[in-house]
Amino acid sequence: MKVSLNWMREFTPIDLSPGELRDLLDDIGLVVDSVTLLGEGLDDVVVSQVMSIEPIDGATKIRKITVFDGTHELEIVCGAWNFQIGDKVPLARIGAVLPGGFEISKRKLKGVESYGMLCSVGELALDQYGYSGDDGIMILDTTRKEGELISQALSIIPDVVFDLALEPNRPDALSIVGVARDISARLGTPFSVTGNSTNASEDLDVIRPKGSRVAPGSLVRVDSNSSCGRFGVWRVDDVKVGQSSRLIQSRLLGCGMRPINAVVDISNYLMIERGQPSHPYDLNKLGQGSLQVRLARKGETIVTLDGLERSLSTQDTVICDGDDRPVGIAGVMGGQNSQIDASTHSLLIEVANFSPQAIGRTAKRLGLRSDASVRFERGADPNAIEPIGWRFVELLVSNGVIGPVNGDGPLVTFDGYQLDHPVESSKVTLRLGRYSQITGSNIDMDEAIGILGSLDFRTSPTSTGDLTVEIPTFRPDCDREIDIIEELIRIKGYSTVTRSVPASPFVGGLSFYQSQRRLLRQVMSLECKAIEATTLSLVERGDARYFTQGPELIELENPLSKTEAHLRQSMIPGLLRAISYNLDRGNSHNRLFEIGHNFVSADTGSYIGEREVLCYICDLDNTTEPSLVVSRVMEVLRVLGNRFLEGQLVFEPTSQVGFRPGMVSKVVSRDRVLGLAGEIDPTIVSKFGLRNRRVGAIELETGWSFSIHDNVQIASRLLRAQKPAPSTAWIPSSFPSSQFDLAFIVPREIQAQKVSDYLLELASKAITYDGTYKIKLYDAYSGKDPSASERSLTYSVRLEPANSTLTDQEISTFRSRLIDGVEQAGLGKLRDFQ
Amino acid sequence: MTTESSFTGQLDELQRTIAERIDQLVSPVHLDPSRVTDGLVDAIVSMRSELTGKRSPFTFLKKELGDLPQEHRKVLGGKLNGVKDQAIERLDRAIELIQANSQSASPSGSIRPGSGPNGTAIDFSELALDVGQGCQHLISQTRDELEDVFIGMGYSVVEGPEVESDWFNFEALNIPQDHPARGMFDTFYLKNPKGMSTAGDRLLLRTHTSPVQIRTMLNQRPPIYVVAPGKVFRRDTPDARHLPVFNQIEGLVVDRSITFGDLAGTIESFTTRYFGPDIHSRLRPAFFPFTEPSAEFEITCTICSGSGCRTCSATGWIELGGCGMVDPNVFISVGLDPEEWSGFAFGFGVDRCTQMRYSLSDMRVLLTNDTRFLEQFT
């Protein structure tokens, strides 16, 4: 919303510099996006007359012009050719600083000194005042006197235009009077929508012309199912549609609107000044010369003023003519078929009020946000219709569109719908104590009454010391006590509150889960040397389906693009894209991780919930041995197992779409499947633009989940901690420990872990001494043939007696019991070295 | 005189010492075969020849076999060979692994430090190789720092789901259907599959972290002092200053007699703690449906320290976020009495803080995961 300072000054005195006013507007919540100074830079620009025009030796494009500026004759070098001897043209003297900051100095061109510059409309920024023609020097009226300031000659009044970024709750601020009212409230200066020369009284008895005739039901019929709440229509005959006054034109231009003709300009002028849209129709283009308001019918279309055909829905309200032909979309835009032009002889003027929600829906559906729809959507004053309509008529008179309406003939006919039932102002009780409770500062009764009065809120004290506040109908944003409190503190200024910091009764901190998650990020980055990435939660269906064959993906109804139309169920596709992006750029770091939410769906693709997940991905050249990528993955899992899962990690063979067959395992801790680890299927890797790469991946739950079904989030202790320290410290014995290795040939289908677990179980039974033992797998070897049906697993066994030295016999017995146990259980055979 | 048991004892002892030496040698290979030094390769090769050569301890033990009775020789000889084979195998495997990796290894994978048998000094700097550090994401780091500031002020950190229902994201926050304020949020909606009725409570990607306020107030009685960081979604085409997915942090305080002055003081306290003592804050009236009074908060421009520059449009201030007193309607929607409790809420972009702190000219770099960008912030 652009507002002109001069225009606002008609309603309240404003004695501030543009900078000060900008700060004030910002401080009352009418945020200024930009400030434009109009008519500046004309201080040293005067009317001059062309005395002679001479060529310059060696120059084809420029000429030497001699002009008279009222006192001197000056030589000017000029490149424009559109004027003749005797023409009056604007001259910028040496020292002038033109709009935009261009300073005029003495210059020498082709050996000729130039003492100033002849200017075009654009160079003087006069297009903002409605002047046009930029194909040369501006030619002035010959009656202008040489030496006269150009601003005086053209009656240019400098102005300042503020472009405001307004909040959607303040429809009243979408008008000059609304902004002026707020300024006056802050400044404590008088404000009036009436008392000055260009604004007549709002008193209907004064502005309603004597010759008007009221004709109930003859000019408009409104269907009560439509979104129309109130409707006023004025018929005006014998109009001459010319140009509007220079004042109206320049103000419209200053506020960013193009003047069209007097009637349309007046409609726009009123909308900007008062915030109330209106619409003029050419009466002769309306069937029956009347209007109807109703809901649109299915399949109905209309060509709007912008020349586009719009299809309407049965929720849209349309304005039709007496023949039921749509002539406008209510509250949004008029139709092309009834617009005003030079031949218009009679007008119907519509000033109405519509349901904000209905207009909002229609404008949104049509993608057509007009100046009118924005105002209706936010809520126009339902009681403004009559004053605005009559003011329209008044401006038609003052702009010469119609003759004076003084009672000689019935020139104006008026009809209205629901206008006899003005909307009552609502009343709210304001407790001054409540003001203090909310703001932490005090306000006294007089101050509150003063501020509210300046905003046109009427007040009356109650017997209990509170205030009854009557809210004007142009402030739909206010209907509660808290809204009044906001108005008071807004006008007083937010900076006037006393700042304090509330003392929290808690010791702040992270939950256990949150601090473990932070540690997880540290471990992944510092220990596992991976770089944290953040990929989009939205993925392309094709990418995602490489990794799930189960439930359908959750789809967005209104995605921005097809590649971001589904919620991710895995982070692997996103991270593969990230790896691919980096490889394309020759970035060699090839370990990434991400912690974020994955989304879970039912078979039908409906949303069930989400869970937090850690995903790790690493890539290697595919000339490396296949097991290497898995050992990379295992390094990370080992770290995670030790750091967060008390070393309790179990691997269960599985198959999973997206992974290379045989190269994927479930990762289990304490009977809970946390996720998967393995090598990504090479054929899928190549689909992500990764050529000749081996990619390893881990995707594990971290323990946070949310279920839509019961609307509950859970942060489990999945990420526990390192293995807890023993309650009693164990001190290594001073007696020597004994150590031996056992190598078993184990069929491939038996997991190493199973053998390890069984050995521990055997040891617990075999132990004959007081003390401890340790058994660990330290080598697994498949020989040259990785497809062999068995492999060798070597365990190292360490016996730690507490208070004796073990005899060979004891050791040998222990050893045999382990060997025999494993062999009898069919888990493997001691490796035969013969 | 060699006996069966003394031979076995010697063999076990030998096996143990060799196993330990091999453990030491090959463990770096298993850890990362691409980063093995030539020195280590040499050591592995020389140990292999030590075990197979004439002076090998196995050769020595083999000689002792001759002293044993015939019936034990075969078994113990087999055992001896087994131990030897196993050791050789382990060394061979390590070498294989190194060879397999030599192609994929980084250029720095093979180094020869200036060490020699004659004890020349090692060039430590030659070994100070860049092995590719990991790091946390810039946004995560900023989020942690922001959380820590509020933790220091007695706040807890709360979280919520990224898919929300219309009720949590809008209705409970005093943004009814068709309210013009809905236009402030370009929302992604989830497609509802056939047969699933979610009329009136559609699912969407949360447009702000404010639904976590609602969840918190439904879960816990006041007093409440929390911050809620997290991902939020807006249907915005990415440009230099906007991303369709970004991070917010939201604060909520609900207690008895919390005032607007408390809000202003808290914002100021946060600003000086996070940005430094020279950066201050101010509040300016604004509109949010879930707070009343509402404010935008601005901080001293971090680029020009308030003297006015291009970034702050010469005002000396830059906008950081929104805040206000919790609207009574929000309290009512979670069943709290607005006459008994009052509170404030504030929220701002984690990405925006990051952008200001590191003068990020184009936010879209955050979407690329370009490691050259991310690695700067280790």
Interface residues (C-beta under 8 A of the other chain):
Chain A: D26 D27 I28 G29 V31 E167 P168 N169 R170 P356 Q357 G360 R361 K364 E377 R378 Q437 I438 T439 G440 S441 D477 R480 I482 D483 I485 E486 I489 R490 Y494 S495 V497 T498 R499 S500 V501 P502 A503 S504 P505 F506 V507 G508 G509 L510 S511 Q514 R518 R521 Q522 M524 S525 L526 C528 K529 A530 I531 E532 A533 T534 T535 L536 S537 L538 E552 I554 E555 L556 E557 N558 P559 L560 E564 L567 A578 Y581 N582 R585 N587 S588 H589 R591 L592 F593 G596 H597 F599 T604 G605 S606 Y607 G609 E610 L620 D621 T623 T624 E625 L628 S631 E635 W704 F706 I708 Q713 Q739 F740 D741 A743 Y778 D779 Y781 T794 S796 D808 R831 D832 F833 Q834
Chain B: S5 T8 G9 D12 Q15 R16 A19 D23 H30 L31 P33 K74 G78 K79 L80 N81 G82 V83 D85 Q86 E89 R90 R93 L97 A100 N101 Q103 S104 S106 V131 G132 Q133 G134 C135 Q136 H137 I139 S140 D144 E147 F150 I151 G152 M153 G154 Y155 S156 V157 E159 G160 P161 E162 V163 S165 D178 P180 A181 G183 M184 F188 Y189 L190 K191 N192 P193 K194 G195 M196 L203 L205 R215 P223 Y225 K231 F233 R235 T237 P244 V245 V253 D255 S257 I258 T259 F260 G261 D262 A264 G265 T266 E268 S269 R282 L283 R284 P285 A286 F287 E292 P293 S294 A295 E296 M325 D327 P328 S342 L366 L367 T368 N369 D370 T371 R372 L374 E375 T378
